[in-house]
Amino acid sequence: MALTEDDVGHDPIPEVQRWLDDAVASDAVVEPFAMQVATAADGRLTVRTVLLRGLDERGFMFVTNLESTKSRQLMASPACALTIVWTSLSRQVCATGRAERVADDEVEAYWRTRPRGSRIGAWASPQSRVIADRATLERAVREIEERFAGTDDIPLPPFWGAWRIVPDTVELWAGQPSRLHDRIRWRRSAPGAPWFRERLAP
């Protein structure tokens, strides 16, 4: 499907939300919330897939262990980039910006929506750290299960939280025949500043 300036407004976030809604509704998309996040620290680049857990006018939110590689890199250098690809829809979203920690009360509210197993796993996994083997992780899970046996009131770990990528550029990419793809980008000088919309050559 073609993407023209008449199809989009002057704020990219509602347009990303519209595409996300389309992806969620599509039987052809296996994981509509999969988002690649790239970080850098000490001249080294790292990219990984996370799940988009919040999208609003403030930016793109994901949750993670705050002692993970991505968190340590964002603490050292908050500049980052993201990509969301829905291959079956020939659509892609790219954004660049800076990451900021999400407020504890918002993280707590999200934590309460997570399945019990995901909360147990968050407590058990020393994310990004070297462990001896799978059995080590499974043993940690059993210990946490025993710790919280008989209750669903599993508290938020002190080492777990969320990041929000506050974008300064957002691009929508729609695949077209002959590789003459449609690309529309929004950019702004600072958070809260007006967006400037432009078309990019494929």
TASULKA-V807540 format. One record per helix or strand of 2 or more residues. SS is the DSSP state (H for helix, E for strand). FROM is the first residue (numbers start at 1). LEN is the number of residues. If there is no record, write none. Layout:
SS/FROM/LEN, SS/FROM/LEN
This chain:
H/5/3, H/12/14, E/34/8, E/44/8, E/54/3, E/59/7, H/69/8, E/79/8, H/87/3, E/91/11, H/104/8, H/116/9, H/134/14, E/160/15, H/177/3, E/182/6, E/196/5
